[in-house]
Amino acid sequence: MAVAIDIKLELKQLIERESDASILQAIRTLLTKTSLDSVLKEKLTKRALQSEEDIAAGHLFGKEEMMKRTTDYLAK
């Protein structure tokens, strides 16, 4: 139970700091979609939070790196 409380607190803090309306809308959509399987919902939430942390930490790919990764992935 404490883990859920910690996650809720973290989410509240992240949401309060977020100013991008599209990100907030995505979070709202994710949380209100009742048709989503709870496991999928948890995975998507974790991915969204990790993405936010990566962006805040400056872990971003440049255009060249993204093109290379996309090309490499499609070549598989």
N, C-alpha and C positions, 0 to 999 in steps of 0.2 A: 504494500500500500504506500509506503514511503517513497518508493521509486516513482509511482504515478504522481504523487504530490510534487516531487522534485521536477518532473517533466513538465507538469502544468505551470509551475512557477517559472521555469526556464522559457516556456512558450510565451507566457504573459510578458516577460521581460523582452524577448525578441520582438514580439508584436508591437509593444509600446515604442521600441526604437525604430521600427520599420516605417519608412515614409513613402515607399513605392506602392502606389495604389494597386498596381497589377499583381504584385506579390501578395498583398493583403487579400485581394479578391481570390487569388489561387488558394490561399490558406482557408478562406471562408468556404469556398467550393469544396475543397477536400474534406473539411470537417462537417459539412452539411449533407454531403452525398450519402444518403442512407443505403443506397444500393451497393456501395463498396463493401467488399468482404473486409472484416476487421483486420485480418492479417495483412492484406494489401494496403489498407489504410495506414497501418502502423509502418509498413515499409516505405510508403510514399512520404509520410511525415518525417521519418528519419532521414530520408534522402534530401528532403527540402531543408531540414535543419542543417545537415552537413554541408549542403550547397551554400547556405547563408554563412556558415562559419568559414568555408573556403574563400568566399568572396571577401568577407571582412578581413581575412588574413592575407589577401592579395594573391591567393593561389589561382591564377587565371592563365588560360592559354592564349597565346597570340594567334593571329590569323594563320600564320605559316604552320604552327604546331597543330592547330585544329585541322587544317587541310591535310597534313601528313597523316594524322591519326585516322581521319575519315577515309583517306585513300588506302591506308594499310588495312583498315577494318573491312572495307569493301572488296579488297583483293583476296580475302580469305575464302 
